Structures are given as C-alpha cells and as structure tokens.
C-alpha cells in the first residue's frame, strides 16, 4: 500500500469531529493533553469522543492512571466515569464537579462540632 493510500485509509477510519473546539479550562486542557498523548494525535477538541477517535480498552487505563496522578483528582475518577463521559468537556465537567463536592465535604468535616467524650462511668466530659 502506498503512503498516500495509507494516509487516506487512516484519515477515513477516524471520524472528523463536528468542528474543533480548543480546550478552555484547566481541566479541559489536562484531559485533552492526556487523551492526545494516549492516542498519539495532534489535537483533541473538547467535543471529540474518545472512542470515535480510536480509543478503546487499551489506552483507557493509561488515561485513567495519568488523571488519577493529579492531586485534585486522585480518588475522583474511575473507569466507569471515562465510559460515561466520553468527551473532554464531559470528563472535565465531571472532575470539576466531583472536586467541588469533595472540597465542600472536607470543609464541612472541619466545621463539625467536636464529639463529647463519655467516661466509663457514663458521665460527660
């Protein structure tokens, strides 16, 4: 197969997105960069579907591992999240929402009233 035919076949196998929209927020930029590297693409737009770009179960763990290394997202992203949110925009919105909820939860933990301790005799301290 000639190089020209090969390029044509490859470009036909990856559907073009609606139109390229560059990542805007920090989360979108991070997710797009990770996907771009995992799929070895020149660019990934915020509305590009991971699976339509050629993503599958092989690069998915790499994407997951890199996102989980980020301190803000460590325990907030799962493989299921990546399947449910296949676009950069959807994953970034989910991560931002989960990070906000986690921050709010941590804030409410700090404001919680200290528990009173009971002695063995049942009196309050």
ABEGO torsion letter per residue (X at the ends): XBAAAAAAAAAAABBBBABBBBBABAAAAAAAAAAAAAAGBABBBAABBAAAAGBBAAAAAAAAAAAAABAAAAAABBAAAAAABABAAAAAAAAAAAAAAAAAAAAAAAABBBBBBBBAAGBBX
